[in-house]
Amino acid sequence: MSRHKVEISGVNTANIEVLSNEEMCTLFLKYKEGDKSARDKIINGNLKLVLSILKSFGKVEENKDDLFQVGCIGLVKAVDNFDLNFGVKFSTYCVPMIQGEIRRYVRDNNSIRVSRSLKDIAYRATKIKEKVLMLEGREPTIEEISKILNVTNFEVIEALESKKNPVSIFEPIYNDGGDTIYLYDQIEDKKNNKVDIALKLSIDNAIKSLNEREQYILDQRFIMGKTQTELASELGISQAQISRIEKTTIDNLRKNLN
């Protein structure tokens, strides 16, 4: 069966070789013994991994050739630093490094400016994540990162969030086959808001009665649209704990508003 030819950075994606896990292990052993050609084969055999990661950056307004080349830099770094003794698949180790290189490139070329202190925390937090992943085969929790950096959990979260790409207000967020709902449909029109002032004050006071973590979880769940699983991973606690906190917080809000 013929495959559709797509070229990116001069690479014909239809002819990219895909290596099995056994082939990867054999090549890494040869590379560690000094066989430079084995290194080239590993890199060429994982170019499709770079291409698959690029799909998650589909809305980024950057030249795809540039992003592919940057992703390949992450791939090369992963190949040169990977050790079979890590006990994880190369792809597990490699993906965050490729994503990190692309995100840094996009961030550094982004027209939206982030404060230097926030950039510094984000940079150091990313380095810690990469180091723990390389040594332990897992991502560190927000608590672990904040302890190492001697900053609060929310400073770490804010810094890492600042690296994410901005979303257009014309981004479609829902379509059930009828009219599409865009992000701007969910943005409050403060000038024409008819909500009772007393009710708004009551809601504000009720929210202020919550602690910082409860406020953050509500904000991320119902404003940012994150799942309980995503929040659990971000805060380093279980999904069940997130569910309990969310339920308790909502119950407390209802009591305060009655």
Helices and strands as residue ranges (DSSP letters): E 7-8, E 11-12, G 13-15, H 21-32, H 36-44, H 47-54, G 55-57, H 64-81, G 84-86, H 90-108, H 116-136, H 142-149, H 153-161, E 172-174, E 181-182, G 183-186, H 197-208, H 212-218, I 219-223, H 228-235, H 239-257
